[in-house]
Amino acid sequence: MENTPSVGKPISRLEGHLKVTGSAKYAGEYQADDLLYGYVVNSTVTKGKIKSIDTSEVKKIAGVIEVFTHENKPSTAWFDFQYADMDAPPGTVFKPLKDSDIKYNGQPIALVVADTFELARYAATKLDIVYEQEDFETDLKTNLEKSRDPKKGLASMLKPPPPKPTGDFDKEYESSFIKTDSYFSHGTEHHNPMEMYASTVIYEGKDKLKIYDKTQGTINSQMYVANVFGLKMKNVQVIAPFVGGGFGSGLRPQHQLFMAVMASLALKRNVRVTLDRAQMYMIGHRPPTLQQTKFGADKDGKVNAIYHKATGETSRFEDYVEIVVNWANMLYPAENTLLEHEIVPLDVYSPLDMRAPGGSTGMHAIEVTMDEIAYQLNIDPVELRLINYSETDKSSDKEFSSKELRNCYLQGAEKFGWNQRNPEPRSMKRGNKLVGYGMATGMWDANRLLGRAEAIMTPDGKVEIKSAVTDIGTGTLTIMTQIAADELGLAIEDITFSYADSKMPFAPIQGGSFTTATVGSAVQNACQALNEKLFRLAKKLKDSVLSDAKFKEVQFIDGWISLKNNAEIKISIKDVLASNEGKSIKTTNSAMPNPLTYGKKARAVHSAVFVEVEVDEELGIIEVKRAVTAVAAGKIINPKTAESQVLGGMIWGISKALHEETILDHQFGKYMNANLGEYHIPVHADIHDLEVLFVEENDQFVNDLGVKGVGEIGGVGMPPAITNAIFHATGKRIYDLPIHFDRLL
């Protein structure tokens, strides 16, 4: 087959057929001989101690193998750092079954192991547990006096604290022509991926384990298991080729992994532990957050003073924090800023990164505040943002490596038909429906970390690329194959991308929209190194036509090595391989940002979001009728998978604005709607016309591929755009998410 470049083409997911036919196996589906099933028992109280836990009657049930509690748990690591992981915040990591203390409602306190899942689940209901309860606090709003600055740790490198104050905010704000002072809130949100958390542990003898785990980082889970259970790293293999959604919930090892490994090692048997849907609400969440913004602007709309404060929830044992308040001054260059972020420790489990953590929260407050300024000054919201446009990140005084946000505004507005908007609130109607147009800006970091990849070319000219990276449904398998095919000058059918196995070359956790930049760059380097090895062999061929050529003078196209300035002078790669005595050619390479130059520029992906809503004038029912998101994200490797990511983010934004919220009953410290019947997420009837527009952006600085991630950017601008559209439709400014119809009646 003739090779044509595949990067930039909308190629369907290579694993798509396996998924839609049910052939793809997930962590809880792998078959194993003599498999036992574990069911986690959760605390029904929120704080206190276990006075007694009687397992005697349960152990008499035929088919029950063992019940593990804090009283008979096998010995595990002593030190806190051994339980940490790549995404652990400062503090003390929770240790399942450590002792009798209860720290939060739903805490895992026992594991029943039986011949079948159903028996283990039934037996778990028969345990006789006596608690000594203590008073607890779970309400963020009534404990604000206990707020404090977060502790700093290694996580601060990826989640930097707010920049220090600049100028004199109070003085400039008081003298501003326009002053806003607004309070925002959103409730607890849970990830709810389709696939629930499961670990299937295959005991291979002599403390050697093969683990099929639901995770967003195979090496992260491998390190956790080896450190906690005192195993050699090489004796722990974690595999996760298919992940049915993670959205951040798989960035940290979840407790079912600990439970399954513990039981497998103790019983020397194969063990599977799967969480049910209700238990999925006990493994982390987006924290409820309160925000205040005070922006000052002059009569022309230039923002000159920015105050943004966020107060979020954390657990008693870890200081979880998000980047919430850092964004405004990155977008809008005010000289006078005061940014604050505090946390309130409560008797809950630690929050956990959830798609666009912090950005989804902070951009809502920032962009609604900008909309308020636009209406106060009677300036078009798009024009206001252009008035405040900057090619520099004012918070760091660094120039952006690239920024095509201006074109996002212009192209997005044109595609949406923004010029049809009547700026007067409540002025546009369609029958008995009030029609509103709203817009907002989106922003997310464009980062990369260290990654490694191996490239192996076999004597038949086929290539296998290896990396431990997972594919959490984003299309990683497909785009890594495309990158390799183009670098090697081969057809995509000649490339196999093997992944999601901890025995493969290092990859960090998959999150933060940095996977393509991180692992893709490693794949690129490995393929270039493989090409160099091929070229050196080609030069050694008898009477080689490339003997005097330099590597920079050749190209790899359609299975040939040829001169760039004369493609007729070429050597077949198959001839080169034939001279290698039937041996494969291998190379393993790393890719990481240059520490001397990487921090010299600000790096971000940007978007402009335009939304139309209809609000029933009598019933207050809200519908997002259409939305356009214009994204500038560097080079787009695969428009089809990238568009899918942005569309998913847009739907998530609709969900955050109008649907999602976990209700915690503070009398019991328990989530009351821990199910998909009452935890509302959008269904097909809620989703109408969504469109994604990729704005051309060339960035030679962020990485050699020129790519920026798109996993988060689709969601950050949608909630404020919807909120602003509802104001335009109704004249009512709602600051709390999700927005319910009763607020509009």
C-alpha positions in Angstrom: 0.0 0.0 0.0 1.3 3.4 -0.9 2.1 5.5 2.2 0.5 8.9 2.6 0.9 11.0 5.7 -1.7 10.1 8.3 -1.1 12.9 10.8 -3.9 15.4 10.4 -6.3 12.8 9.0 -9.6 11.9 10.8 -8.8 8.2 11.2 -11.3 6.1 13.2 -10.1 4.6 16.4 -8.1 1.4 15.7 -9.7 -0.3 18.7 -13.2 0.9 17.9 -14.4 -2.5 16.4 -13.2 -4.3 19.6 -15.2 -2.0 21.8 -18.5 -1.9 19.8 -18.5 -5.6 19.4 -17.8 -6.3 23.1 -14.5 -8.0 22.3 -12.4 -5.5 24.3 -11.8 -6.9 27.8 -11.8 -4.5 30.8 -10.2 -5.0 34.2 -13.1 -6.9 35.7 -13.6 -9.2 32.7 -10.4 -11.2 32.4 -10.8 -14.9 33.0 -8.6 -16.8 35.5 -8.7 -20.3 36.8 -9.8 -20.8 40.4 -10.8 -17.1 40.7 -12.1 -15.7 44.0 -14.2 -12.6 44.4 -13.9 -9.9 47.0 -16.6 -7.5 48.1 -15.7 -4.3 50.0 -17.6 -3.5 53.2 -18.0 0.2 53.8 -18.5 2.1 57.0 -22.1 3.3 57.7 -20.9 6.0 60.1 -18.9 9.1 59.3 -16.5 9.4 62.1 -15.5 7.3 65.1 -14.1 3.9 65.8 -15.0 0.2 65.2 -15.6 -1.2 68.6 -16.0 -4.7 67.3 -16.4 -6.5 64.0 -17.6 -10.1 64.4 -16.8 -12.2 61.3 -17.4 -15.7 62.9 -20.9 -16.3 61.5 -20.0 -15.0 58.1 -17.0 -17.4 57.9 -19.3 -20.3 58.5 -21.2 -19.6 55.2 -20.3 -22.2 52.6 -18.2 -20.7 49.9 -16.9 -17.8 52.0 -13.1 -18.1 52.1 -12.0 -15.3 54.3 -12.9 -11.9 55.8 -10.2 -9.3 56.1 -10.4 -6.5 58.6 -8.0 -4.3 60.4 -7.6 -7.1 63.0 -6.2 -9.7 60.6 -4.9 -7.6 57.7 -1.5 -8.9 56.5 1.5 -6.6 57.3 2.1 -3.8 54.8 4.5 -0.8 54.5 5.0 1.3 57.6 5.9 4.7 56.1 3.6 7.2 54.6 5.7 7.8 51.5 5.4 4.2 50.5 1.7 4.7 50.0 2.1 7.8 47.9 1.5 7.9 44.1 2.2 10.2 41.2 -0.9 12.3 42.0 -0.8 12.3 45.8 -1.4 15.7 47.4 0.5 16.8 50.5 -0.5 15.0 53.7 -0.9 11.4 54.8 -2.3 8.9 52.2 -5.3 6.9 53.4 -4.3 3.3 54.2 -7.2 0.8 53.9 -7.8 -1.4 57.0 -4.9 0.3 58.9 -6.8 0.5 62.2 -10.2 0.9 63.8 -10.5 4.6 63.1 -13.3 5.8 60.9 -12.4 9.0 58.9 -15.3 9.3 56.5 -18.7 7.8 55.6 -18.2 4.9 53.2 -14.6 4.1 54.3 -13.6 0.5 53.4 -13.5 -1.4 56.6 -13.5 -5.1 55.5 -13.2 -7.3 52.5 -15.3 -10.5 52.2 -13.7 -13.1 49.8 -15.9 -15.9 48.4 -16.3 -18.2 45.5 -18.7 -15.9 43.7 -19.3 -12.1 43.7 -22.9 -12.6 44.6 -22.0 -14.7 47.7 -19.3 -12.2 48.8 -21.8 -9.3 48.5 -24.5 -11.2 50.4 -22.1 -12.3 53.1 -20.9 -8.6 53.5 -24.5 -7.7 54.7 -24.2 -10.3 57.5 -21.2 -8.9 59.3 -21.9 -7.7 62.9 -20.2 -4.3 63.3 -20.4 -2.1 66.3 -19.3 1.5 66.1 -18.4 4.2 68.6 -19.5 7.4 66.8 -18.0 10.8 67.1 -19.2 14.2 66.1 -18.2 15.2 62.5 -18.2 18.1 60.1 -19.0 17.8 56.4 -20.5 21.2 55.5 -18.1 23.5 53.7 -20.4 26.6 54.1 -20.7 26.3 57.9 -17.0 25.7 58.6 -15.5 28.6 56.6 -13.9 30.0 59.8 -11.6 26.9 59.7 -10.2 27.7 56.3 -6.5 27.9 55.8 -3.8 27.9 53.2 -2.9 24.5 51.8 0.3 22.8 52.7 2.9 22.8 49.9 4.5 19.6 48.6 5.8 18.0 45.4 2.3 18.4 43.9 2.8 22.2 44.0 5.1 21.8 40.9 2.1 20.7 38.8 -0.5 22.7 40.8 1.3 26.0 41.7 -0.2 28.2 44.3 -1.7 31.6 43.4 0.8 34.2 42.2 1.8 36.8 44.8 -0.2 40.1 44.8 0.8 42.8 42.4 0.2 46.5 42.5 -2.3 47.9 45.0 -5.6 46.0 44.4 -7.7 47.8 47.1 -6.7 51.3 45.9 -7.2 50.6 42.2 -10.5 48.7 42.7 -12.0 51.6 44.8 -11.2 54.1 42.1 -12.4 52.0 39.2 -15.2 53.2 36.9 -16.8 49.8 37.0 -16.7 47.5 40.1 -18.1 44.0 40.4 -18.5 41.9 43.6 -19.9 38.5 43.0 -20.1 35.2 44.9 -20.1 31.8 43.2 -20.6 28.2 44.3 -20.8 24.7 42.9 -21.6 21.5 44.8 -19.8 18.2 45.0 -19.5 16.3 41.7 -18.5 12.7 41.1 -16.7 11.2 38.0 -19.1 8.4 37.2 -17.2 6.6 34.4 -19.2 3.9 32.7 -16.7 1.2 33.8 -16.6 0.8 37.5 -13.4 0.2 39.4 -12.0 -3.4 39.4 -8.8 -5.2 39.8 -8.2 -8.8 38.8 -5.0 -10.1 40.4 -3.4 -13.3 39.0 -1.1 -14.9 41.6 1.9 -16.4 39.7 3.7 -17.7 42.7 6.6 -16.5 44.8 5.0 -13.1 45.4 4.8 -12.5 41.6 1.6 -10.8 40.4 -0.1 -10.0 37.1 -2.8 -7.4 37.7 -5.5 -6.2 35.3 -6.4 -2.9 36.8 -8.7 0.0 36.0 -6.2 2.8 36.1 -5.0 5.9 34.3 -1.4 4.9 35.0 -0.1 1.3 34.9 3.3 2.3 36.3 1.7 4.3 39.0 -0.3 1.3 40.1 2.8 -0.9 39.8 4.8 1.4 42.1 2.0 1.6 44.6 1.6 -2.2 44.8 5.3 -2.9 45.0 6.0 -0.2 47.7 3.0 -1.0 49.9 3.4 -4.8 49.8 7.2 -5.0 49.8 7.4 -6.7 46.4 10.1 -6.3 43.7 9.0 -4.0 41.0 9.8 -6.5 38.3 7.4 -9.0 40.0 4.4 -6.7 39.7 2.9 -6.3 36.2 -0.1 -4.0 35.7 -2.1 -4.2 32.5 -4.9 -1.9 31.4 -5.4 -1.8 27.6 -9.1 -0.7 27.8 -10.4 1.8 30.3 -14.1 2.6 30.2 -13.7 6.3 31.2 -11.6 7.7 34.0 -12.0 11.5 33.9 -9.3 11.8 36.6 -10.7 9.1 39.0 -8.0 6.7 37.9 -5.1 9.0 38.4 -4.6 7.5 41.9 -4.7 3.8 42.8 -8.1 3.2 44.2 -8.7 0.9 47.2 -10.0 -2.0 45.3 -6.5 -2.5 44.0 -5.1 -2.7 47.6 -7.8 -5.1 48.6 -7.4 -7.4 45.7 -3.6 -7.6 46.0 -3.8 -8.0 49.8 -6.2 -11.0 49.4 -4.3 -12.6 46.6 -1.0 -12.5 48.5 -2.5 -13.7 51.7 -4.5 -16.6 50.1 -2.1 -17.3 47.3 -5.0 -17.3 44.9 -6.4 -15.3 42.0 -8.7 -12.6 43.3 -11.0 -10.0 41.7 -12.4 -7.0 43.6 -15.0 -4.9 41.8 -16.8 -1.8 43.2 -20.5 -1.3 42.6 -22.0 2.0 41.5 -22.7 3.2 45.0 -19.2 2.5 46.1 -17.9 4.6 43.2 -19.0 7.6 45.2 -16.5 6.8 47.9 -13.2 7.1 45.9 -12.9 10.9 45.3 -14.8 13.8 43.9 -14.6 17.3 42.5 -14.7 19.4 45.8 -17.5 21.8 46.4 -16.0 25.3 46.1 -17.0 28.8 47.0 -15.6 31.8 45.1 -15.6 35.6 45.2 -14.5 37.8 42.4 -14.1 41.6 42.5 -13.0 43.1 39.2 -12.4 46.8 38.5 -12.4 48.3 35.0 -12.2 51.7 33.4 -14.9 53.3 31.3 -13.4 51.7 28.1 -13.7 48.2 29.6 -10.0 47.7 30.4 -9.7 45.5 33.5 -7.3 47.1 35.9 -7.9 45.3 39.2 -8.6 41.6 39.8 -9.5 39.9 43.1 -10.4 36.2 43.0 -10.7 34.0 46.1 -11.6 30.3 46.2 -12.4 28.1 49.2 -12.6 24.4 48.6 -13.1 21.2 50.6 -10.4 18.7 51.5 -10.1 15.7 53.8 -8.6 15.6 57.3 -5.6 13.7 56.1 -4.6 15.2 52.8 -4.5 18.8 51.5 -6.1 18.5 48.1 -6.0 21.7 46.1 -6.9 22.8 42.5 -5.7 25.7 40.3 -8.8 27.8 40.6 -7.8 31.5 40.9 -4.6 31.6 38.7 -6.4 32.0 35.4 -7.8 35.5 35.3 -4.5 37.3 35.1 -3.2 34.8 32.6 -6.0 36.0 30.3 -6.5 39.6 31.3 -3.4 41.7 32.0 -4.4 43.7 35.1 -1.6 45.5 37.0 -3.3 45.1 40.4 -4.2 41.6 41.5 -5.0 39.8 44.7 -5.5 36.0 44.4 -6.3 33.7 47.3 -7.0 30.0 47.6 -7.9 28.3 50.9 -9.1 24.9 51.9 -11.3 23.6 54.7 -10.5 20.2 56.2 -13.6 18.1 56.7 -14.6 14.6 57.5 -14.8 13.4 53.9 -12.5 11.4 51.7 -9.9 13.4 49.8 -11.2 15.1 46.6 -9.6 14.0 43.4 -8.8 15.6 40.0 -11.9 15.6 37.9 -11.8 16.6 34.2 -10.3 20.1 34.0 -9.8 20.3 37.8 -9.8 23.9 39.0 -10.1 25.3 35.5 -13.7 24.3 35.1 -14.4 25.9 38.5 -12.3 29.1 38.2 -13.2 30.0 34.6 -16.9 29.9 35.5 -16.4 32.7 38.0 -14.0 34.7 35.8 -16.0 34.6 32.6 -19.3 35.4 34.3 -17.7 38.4 36.0 -16.4 39.5 32.6 -19.9 39.2 31.2 -21.2 41.4 34.1 -18.6 44.1 33.1 -19.7 43.9 29.5 -23.4 44.5 30.4 -22.6 47.3 32.8 -20.6 49.2 30.1 -22.9 48.1 27.2 -19.9 46.6 25.4 -20.3 43.4 23.3 -18.8 40.5 25.4 -16.5 39.5 22.5 -15.3 43.1 22.1 -14.6 43.3 25.9 -12.3 40.4 25.7 -10.5 41.8 22.6 -10.1 45.1 24.6 -8.3 43.1 27.3 -6.4 40.8 24.9 -2.8 40.1 25.6 0.0 38.1 23.9 1.6 37.9 27.3 0.7 35.9 30.5 0.7 38.9 32.8 0.8 36.7 35.9 4.3 35.5 34.9 5.3 38.2 32.5 6.1 35.6 29.9 5.1 35.7 26.2 2.9 32.8 25.1 4.6 30.2 22.9 1.6 30.7 20.6 -1.9 32.2 21.1 -4.6 32.1 18.5 -7.4 33.0 20.9 -8.2 36.2 18.9 -9.0 34.0 15.9 -11.0 31.7 18.2 -13.2 34.7 19.1 -13.6 35.9 15.5 -14.1 32.5 13.8 -16.3 31.2 16.5 -18.5 34.3 16.5 -18.9 34.1 12.7 -19.7 30.3 12.7 -22.2 30.8 15.5 -23.9 33.9 14.1 -23.1 36.1 17.1 -24.0 39.2 15.1 -27.6 38.2 15.2 -27.7 38.8 19.0 -29.8 41.6 20.3 -27.8 42.6 23.4 -30.8 43.6 25.5 -31.8 40.8 28.0 -35.2 39.2 27.5 -35.4 40.7 24.0 -35.2 37.5 21.9 -38.0 35.0 21.9 -39.1 31.9 20.0 -42.8 31.2 20.8 -43.1 30.9 24.6 -39.3 30.4 24.9 -36.9 33.2 25.9 -33.7 32.9 23.7 -30.3 33.8 25.1 -26.8 34.0 23.5 -23.8 33.7 25.8 -20.1 33.4 25.3 -17.0 32.7 27.3 -13.3 32.0 27.1 -11.6 28.7 27.8 -8.0 28.1 28.8 -5.9 25.2 29.9 -2.2 24.5 30.4 -0.1 23.0 27.6 2.4 20.9 29.5 4.5 17.8 28.9 6.4 15.5 31.2 9.1 12.8 30.8 8.1 9.8 28.7 9.8 6.8 27.1 9.0 4.6 24.1 10.6 1.6 22.4 10.5 1.0 18.6 11.2 -2.5 17.2 11.4 -3.1 13.4 11.2 -6.8 12.5 12.9 -8.3 9.4 9.6 -8.1 7.5 9.5 -4.3 7.8 6.8 -4.2 10.4 7.2 -2.0 13.5 6.0 -2.3 17.0 6.0 0.7 19.3 5.8 0.2 23.1 4.8 2.5 25.9 3.3 1.9 29.3 0.8 4.7 28.6 -3.0 3.9 28.9 -5.7 4.9 26.5 -8.6 6.1 28.6 -10.9 6.5 25.6 -9.2 9.5 24.1 -7.8 7.8 21.0 -4.2 7.5 22.3 -3.6 4.2 20.5 -4.7 5.7 17.2 -2.7 8.9 17.3 0.5 7.2 18.5 0.2 4.9 15.6 -0.3 7.8 13.3 2.8 9.6 14.7 4.9 6.5 14.3 3.7 5.8 10.7 4.6 9.3 9.6 8.0 9.4 11.3 8.9 6.1 9.8 7.4 6.7 6.4 5.3 3.6 6.6 1.6 2.8 6.1 -0.4 2.8 9.3 -1.1 -0.9 8.8 2.6 -1.6 9.2 2.6 -0.1 12.8 1.5 -1.8 16.0 1.3 0.3 19.1 1.5 -1.8 22.2 0.6 0.0 25.4 -0.9 0.0 28.9 1.6 -2.6 30.4 3.8 -1.5 33.2 6.6 -3.7 31.8 6.8 -1.4 28.9 8.8 1.9 28.8 7.9 4.6 31.3 4.9 6.8 30.9 3.4 9.0 33.5 -0.3 9.0 34.6 -2.6 9.9 31.7 -4.3 13.2 32.6 -3.9 17.0 32.5 -4.0 17.0 28.6 -0.3 16.3 28.5 -0.3 12.7 27.1 0.1 13.4 23.4 2.9 15.9 24.1 4.6 13.6 26.5 4.3 10.1 25.0 3.9 11.3 21.4 7.3 13.1 21.6 8.9 9.9 23.0 7.4 7.9 20.1 8.7 10.5 17.7 12.2 10.3 19.2 12.2 6.5 19.1 11.1 6.4 15.5 13.8 9.0 14.5 16.4 6.9 16.3 15.2 3.8 14.5 15.5 5.7 11.2 19.1 6.6 12.1 20.0 3.0 12.7 18.4 2.0 9.3 20.3 4.8 7.6 23.6 3.7 9.0 22.9 0.1 7.8 21.9 1.5 4.4 25.2 3.4 4.1 27.1 0.1 4.7 25.4 -1.8 1.9 27.7 -2.7 -1.0 27.7 0.0 -3.6 25.2 2.0 -1.5 23.8 5.0 -3.4 23.6 6.7 0.0 27.2 6.1 1.1 28.1 9.8 1.0 24.7 11.1 2.2 24.1 12.6 5.7 21.1 11.7 7.8 19.6 15.2 7.5 19.7 14.9 3.7 17.4 11.8 3.5 13.7 11.1 3.9 11.7 8.0 4.8 8.7 7.6 2.5 6.7 4.6 1.3 9.2 2.1 2.7 12.2 3.7 1.0 15.1 5.8 2.2 15.7 8.5 -0.4 17.5 11.8 -0.9 15.3 14.8 -0.2 16.6 16.7 -3.2 16.4 13.6 -5.5 13.9 11.0 -4.6 15.1 8.7 -7.4 18.2 8.0 -5.4 16.8 5.6 -2.9 17.2 2.2 -1.1 14.4 -0.1 0.0 14.1 -0.6 3.7 13.5 -4.2 3.1 16.9 -4.5 1.4 18.4 -2.8 4.4 16.7 -5.3 6.8 17.8 -8.2 4.6 21.4 -7.2 5.2 20.9 -7.4 9.0 21.1 -11.2 9.2 17.4 -11.6 10.1 17.7 -9.5 13.2 15.2 -7.0 14.5 16.3 -3.4 15.0 15.4 -1.9 18.4 15.7 1.4 20.1 14.4 2.9 23.3 14.3 6.7 23.7 13.1 9.3 26.1 11.5 12.7 25.6 11.3 15.5 28.1 11.2 19.3 28.1 14.5 21.1 28.2 14.7 22.5 31.7 16.8 25.4 30.6 14.3 26.8 28.1 10.9 25.2 28.8 9.9 27.7 31.5 10.8 30.8 29.4 7.4 31.0 27.7 3.8 30.6 28.9 2.1 27.6 27.2 -1.6 27.2 26.9 -4.5 26.0 24.8 -7.3 28.4 24.3 -11.0 28.3 23.3 -13.9 30.6 22.6 -17.4 29.2 23.4 -20.7 30.4 22.0 -24.0 29.1 23.3 -27.7 29.5 22.6 -30.2 28.6 25.2 -34.0 28.5 25.3 -35.7 29.1 28.6 -39.4 28.3 29.0 -40.9 31.6 30.2 -43.5 29.9 32.4 -41.8 26.7 33.6 -38.1 27.9 33.7 -37.0 24.8 31.9 -33.5 25.4 30.3 -32.3 23.8 27.0 -28.9 24.3 25.4 -30.1 24.4 21.8 -26.7 24.8 20.1 -23.1 25.6 20.9 -19.9 26.3 19.0 -16.4 25.9 20.5 -13.5 27.3 18.6 -10.2 25.8 19.8 -6.6 26.7 19.2 -4.5 23.7 20.3 -1.5 23.6 18.1 -1.2 20.8 15.5 -4.2 18.4 15.6 -2.9 14.9 15.1 -6.4 13.4 14.4 -9.3 15.8 13.9 -11.8 13.0 14.5 -10.6 11.9 17.9 -9.8 15.5 18.9 -13.3 16.6 18.0 -14.7 13.7 20.0 -12.7 14.9 23.0 -13.9 18.5 22.7 -17.5 17.4 22.2 -17.3 15.2 25.3 -16.0 18.2 27.2 -18.8 20.4 25.9 -21.4 17.8 27.1 -19.6 17.7 30.4 -19.9 21.5 30.5 -23.6 21.3 30.0 -23.7 18.7 32.7 -21.8 20.9 35.2 -23.9 24.0 34.4 -27.4 22.3 34.5 -27.3 18.8 36.0 -24.5 17.4 38.1 -24.4 17.6 41.9 -23.9 15.1 44.7 -26.1 15.9 47.7 -24.5 15.3 51.1 -26.8 15.1 54.1 -24.8 16.8 56.7 -26.9 15.2 59.5 -25.4 11.8 58.5 -22.3 12.9 56.5 -23.5 10.7 53.7 -24.1 11.2 50.0 -27.8 10.7 49.4 -27.9 10.3 45.6 -25.1 7.8 45.0 -26.6 6.3 41.9 -27.2 7.2 38.3 -30.9 7.5 38.8 -30.6 10.6 41.1 -27.2 11.9 40.2 -28.2 13.7 37.0 -26.1 13.7 33.9 -27.2 14.6 30.4 -29.1 12.1 28.2 -29.6 12.3 24.5 -32.6 14.5 24.8 -30.4 17.2 26.6 -27.9 17.4 23.8 -28.6 19.3 20.6 -26.4 21.0 18.0 -22.8 21.0 19.1 -20.0 22.1 16.8 -16.2 22.1 17.1 -14.0 24.4 15.1 -10.2 24.0 15.2 -8.3 27.2 14.6 -5.0 26.8 12.9 -2.1 27.4 15.3 1.6 26.8 14.7 3.7 26.3 17.8 7.4 25.2 17.5 8.1 25.7 21.2 5.8 23.5 23.2 7.3 20.3 21.7 8.7 19.0 18.4 5.2 17.8 17.4 3.7 21.2 18.0 0.7 19.6 19.8 -1.3 20.8 22.8 -3.9 18.7 24.6 -7.6 18.9 24.0 -9.0 16.7 26.8 -9.8 19.5 29.2 -10.3 22.6 27.0 -13.7 21.5 25.7 -15.3 21.7 29.2 -13.8 24.8 30.8 -15.7 27.5 28.8 -19.1 25.9 28.6 -20.5 26.5 32.1 -19.9 30.3 32.0 -21.1 30.5 28.4 -24.4 28.8 29.4 -24.7 30.9 32.5 -24.2 34.1 30.5 -26.7 32.9 27.9 -29.3 32.3 30.6 -28.8 35.9 31.8 -29.2 37.2 28.3 -32.4 35.2 27.9 -34.0 36.0 31.3 -32.2 39.0 32.8 -31.5 36.9 35.9 -27.8 36.4 36.9 -27.4 33.0 38.6 -24.1 32.4 40.4 -24.5 28.9 41.7 -24.1 25.7 39.8 -26.0 23.6 38.8 -28.7 26.1 37.7 -32.1 24.6 38.4 -35.3 25.8 36.8 -36.8 27.0 40.1 -34.2 29.8 40.2 -35.8 31.2 37.1 -39.5 31.1 38.1 
